[in-house]
Structures are given as C-alpha cells and as structure tokens.
C-alpha cells in the first residue's frame, strides 16, 4: 500500500463517515468498481480512531461541559449521558446477535445500492419537518428510537448520521442538537467496534508509520470538515439534498451491476 493510496483512503473514510452518504456503502462500492482491497485490520482501526478524534475535536466544548457536570454530580448531565447510553444499546445488541447477517450483507454489492436509495428517501423527508422543539435532548423513548435508527444503519448503504439525525429532527430536536446527539452517541459505537478489532491487529499486515500517519491525518481532518458541513447544511435547511446524491449514486451503481 503506497502513501498516496493511504491518503486517498483516509480522505474517503473521513468524508463518508460523517456525511449522510454511508461510509460502509461507499466501501463496498469502491471494492466492487475499482477492485480495491482495503488493507488489514490495523489500517481500519487506525482510521476509525482518527475519525473518532474528529468528533472529540468538534464537540470538545460540549464534552467538557458534560464531563464537568458528571464530576459535579449534575442531574442534567447524568440524564444526557444516560440517554446516549440507551441510544447505543440497539446497535450493540444487533451487532452481537445479528453480526453474521450484517457480514453477509457486506458480501452482496446489490445491498448497498438498494440501501442508498432508502437512505435518500429518509434524508428527503427532512425537508418538511416542522415539529415543535422538545429541548436539547430527546426523551427516553425518543433516545431508543434514535438508537434503533443507528442499529438499522449497520446495513451497508444506510447512513448512520443520516438516519439518526433525521430521527432526532422528527422527534423535535433542533438541527444543532440533533447533530450533537447523533455524533456523541457515535463515540461509544466507534470506540467499541475498534476495541473489538484490537485482538486481530497482530494477525494483520504491518504498515509503515508514515503511511498510517498520512491516512490518520487525512481521516481526522476531512472528518472534522464533514461534520462542519453536515451542521451547516442542517442550519440552512438543505440537509435533504444529500438524498439526491444517494439516489444518483445508488442508481448508477445498480445500473453498473446490471450491465456487468
């Protein structure tokens, strides 16, 4: 794996991880169309940690406030963290009990093509949401609903950020708060998935330090830009336009598979 390839893959990971266009779907499509083999577990773990750094950077102030609240035994902070924990559970349970089914979906290139069309439809619904604000956080049932949306996004081609943000918007969260809750609940999911892969690192191929640094820096930088872009589009009311992109890419990819 060359340094240039690492840089490109790092950029692709950072952009697609946080924009509502499905990083897993793009990974499967890239492998199918370009015959790309994503290098072993070490690389995957590294770039995921880099994208996690993006969330910590963008939401450092909110994380600091929550941490301060937890240390100060503030009930509101404990409640928010409880909601994040509850929203994480569906993805954890799905991964544990349906993990093999999810892996099978990654082996079928048709799945992300169809799933991207579904993602496009979900994103498109955000253009007409006019729900009265419920505050800066969902209720307990709302957190569970957002968590179910995150679990649904284990299917390649279903965007995690897209489904969770749209679910939060439909539940009455303001755009900025919907994005914050979506990304904060991604922290334990990304961290947990990364920790589960750690035992496999020893059996994966080794990569030069420079290659890893380039990929990690690219993923972290573009990840931060992607989060900012998502927040901006939400604020401008143009979040649904990502749905058009998903429809176009999904249709083109399915057409490619049909012709092939």
C-alpha positions in Angstrom: 0.0 0.0 0.0 1.5 3.3 -1.1 1.4 6.6 0.9 -0.8 8.1 -1.8 -3.3 5.2 -1.6 -3.4 5.6 2.2 -4.0 9.3 1.8 -6.9 8.7 -0.6 -8.5 6.0 1.6 -8.1 8.3 4.7 -9.9 11.1 2.9 -12.7 8.8 1.7 -13.1 7.4 5.3 -13.3 10.9 6.8 -15.8 12.3 4.3 -18.1 9.4 4.1 -18.1 8.5 7.8 -19.9 11.7 8.8 -21.7 13.0 5.8 -25.1 11.2 5.4 -24.0 9.1 2.5 -22.8 5.9 4.2 -19.2 5.1 4.5 -19.8 1.3 4.5 -21.8 1.6 1.3 -19.1 3.5 -0.4 -16.5 1.0 0.8 -18.4 -1.9 -0.8 -18.9 0.0 -4.0 -15.3 1.1 -4.2 -14.2 -2.5 -3.8 -16.6 -3.7 -6.5 -15.9 -1.0 -9.1 -12.2 -0.2 -8.5 -11.2 -3.7 -7.3 -9.8 -2.1 -4.1 -8.7 -4.3 -1.3 -8.8 -2.3 1.9 -5.7 -3.3 3.9 -5.9 -5.4 7.1 -7.4 -4.6 10.5 -4.6 -2.3 11.6 -5.5 0.3 8.9 -9.2 0.1 9.6 -8.7 0.5 13.4 -6.3 3.4 12.8 -8.6 5.5 10.5 -11.6 4.8 12.7 -9.7 6.2 15.7 -8.8 9.2 13.6 -12.5 9.9 12.7 -13.3 9.5 16.4 -10.8 12.3 17.0 -12.8 14.5 14.7 -15.9 14.1 16.9 -13.9 14.9 20.0 -12.4 18.0 18.4 -15.6 19.4 17.1 -17.6 18.7 20.2 -14.9 19.3 22.7 -16.8 22.1 24.5 -20.0 20.1 24.9 -18.0 17.0 26.0 -16.1 19.2 28.5 -19.4 20.6 29.9 -20.9 17.1 30.2 -17.7 15.9 32.0 -17.8 18.8 34.3 -21.4 18.1 35.1 -20.8 14.4 35.8 -17.9 15.3 38.1 -20.2 17.9 39.8 -23.0 15.3 40.1 -25.3 17.4 37.9 -28.5 15.6 37.3 -28.9 17.0 33.8 -25.5 15.8 32.7 -26.2 12.3 34.1 -29.5 12.2 32.3 -27.9 13.2 29.0 -25.3 10.5 29.3 -28.0 8.0 30.2 -29.9 8.9 27.0 -26.7 8.5 25.0 -26.1 5.1 26.6 -29.7 4.0 25.9 -29.4 5.1 22.3 -26.3 3.0 21.9 -27.9 -0.3 23.1 -29.8 -1.2 19.9 -26.7 -1.2 17.8 -24.8 -3.2 20.4 -27.5 -5.8 20.6 -27.9 -6.0 16.9 -24.1 -6.4 16.4 -23.9 -9.2 19.0 -26.9 -11.2 17.8 -27.1 -10.4 14.1 -23.4 -9.7 13.4 -23.2 -12.7 11.0 -26.1 -11.4 9.0 -24.6 -8.0 8.7 -21.3 -9.5 7.4 -23.3 -11.4 4.7 -24.8 -8.1 3.6 -21.3 -6.7 3.0 -20.6 -9.6 0.6 -23.5 -8.6 -1.7 -22.9 -5.5 -3.7 -26.6 -5.2 -4.5 -27.4 -4.4 -0.8 -25.6 -1.0 -0.6 -27.0 0.1 -4.0 -30.6 -0.5 -2.8 -29.8 0.8 0.7 -28.5 4.0 -0.7 -31.9 4.6 -2.4 -33.6 4.0 1.0 -31.1 6.4 2.7 -32.0 9.0 0.0 -35.7 8.6 0.9 -35.0 9.0 4.6 -33.0 12.2 4.0 -35.6 13.6 1.7 -38.2 13.6 4.4 -36.2 16.1 6.4 -37.2 18.9 4.1 -40.7 19.2 5.5 -40.1 18.6 9.2 -41.9 21.2 11.4 -42.1 19.7 14.8 -42.3 21.9 17.9 -38.9 21.9 19.8 -38.7 19.5 22.7 -35.4 20.9 24.0 -31.8 20.0 23.6 -32.3 16.2 24.1 -34.8 13.5 23.3 -36.9 11.7 25.9 -36.1 8.2 26.9 -38.4 6.6 24.2 -37.0 9.1 21.7 -33.4 8.1 22.5 -34.4 4.4 22.0 -35.9 5.3 18.6 -32.8 7.1 17.5 -30.8 4.1 18.7 -32.9 1.8 16.5 -32.1 4.1 13.6 -28.4 3.7 14.4 -28.8 -0.1 14.5 -30.6 0.0 11.1 -27.5 1.8 9.7 -25.4 -1.4 10.3 -26.7 -2.3 6.8 -24.1 -1.1 4.2 -25.6 1.8 2.3 -27.8 3.0 5.2 -26.2 6.2 6.6 -25.7 6.3 10.4 -25.5 10.0 10.6 -28.4 10.5 8.2 -30.9 8.1 9.9 -30.1 9.2 13.4 -30.2 13.0 12.6 -33.5 12.7 10.7 -35.0 10.6 13.5 -33.9 13.2 16.0 -35.4 16.0 13.9 -38.7 14.2 13.6 -38.7 13.8 17.4 -38.5 17.6 17.8 -34.8 18.3 18.3 -33.4 21.4 16.8 -30.8 20.9 14.0 -27.8 21.6 16.1 -28.9 19.5 19.0 -29.9 16.6 16.6 -26.4 16.6 15.1 -24.7 16.8 18.6 -26.7 13.9 19.9 -26.1 11.8 16.8 -22.3 12.3 16.9 -22.0 12.0 20.6 -23.8 8.6 20.5 -21.4 7.6 17.8 -18.4 7.8 20.2 -19.1 4.6 22.2 -20.1 2.8 19.0 -16.9 3.6 17.1 -14.8 3.1 20.2 -16.5 -0.3 21.0 -16.1 -1.5 17.4 -12.5 -0.5 17.4 -11.8 -2.3 20.7 -13.4 -5.5 19.4 -10.9 -5.4 16.5 -7.8 -4.9 18.5 -7.1 -8.7 19.0 -7.0 -9.1 15.3 -4.3 -6.5 14.8 -1.5 -8.9 15.5 -2.5 -11.1 12.5 -2.9 -8.1 10.1 -0.2 -6.8 7.8 2.2 -4.2 9.1 2.3 -0.8 7.6 4.9 2.0 7.5 4.5 4.6 10.2 4.3 7.4 7.5 1.5 5.6 5.7 -0.5 5.3 8.9 0.1 9.0 9.9 -1.0 10.2 6.4 -4.1 8.1 6.5 -4.9 9.1 10.0 -4.3 12.8 9.5 -6.4 12.8 6.3 -9.3 10.9 8.0 -9.3 13.2 11.1 -9.1 16.5 9.0 -11.7 15.6 6.4 -13.9 14.1 9.2 -13.9 17.4 11.0 -14.8 19.2 7.8 -17.5 16.7 7.1 -19.1 17.3 10.5 -19.0 21.0 10.0 -20.5 20.6 6.5 -23.3 18.5 7.9 -24.1 21.0 10.7 -24.1 23.9 8.1 -26.5 22.1 5.8 -28.8 21.3 8.7 -28.8 25.0 9.7 -29.6 26.1 6.1 -32.4 23.6 5.7 -30.6 21.8 2.8 -29.8 18.5 4.5 -32.3 16.7 2.3 -30.2 17.5 -0.8 -27.8 14.7 0.3 -30.7 12.4 -0.5 -30.4 13.3 -4.2 -26.8 12.3 -4.1 -27.7 9.0 -2.6 -30.3 8.3 -5.2 -27.9 9.2 -8.1 -25.0 7.1 -6.7 -27.3 4.2 -5.8 -29.0 4.1 -9.2 -25.6 4.4 -11.1 -24.1 1.6 -9.0 -27.1 -0.7 -9.5 -27.0 0.1 -13.3 -23.3 -0.8 -13.3 -24.0 -4.2 -11.6 -26.9 -4.9 -14.1 -24.7 -4.1 -17.1 -21.8 -6.1 -15.6 
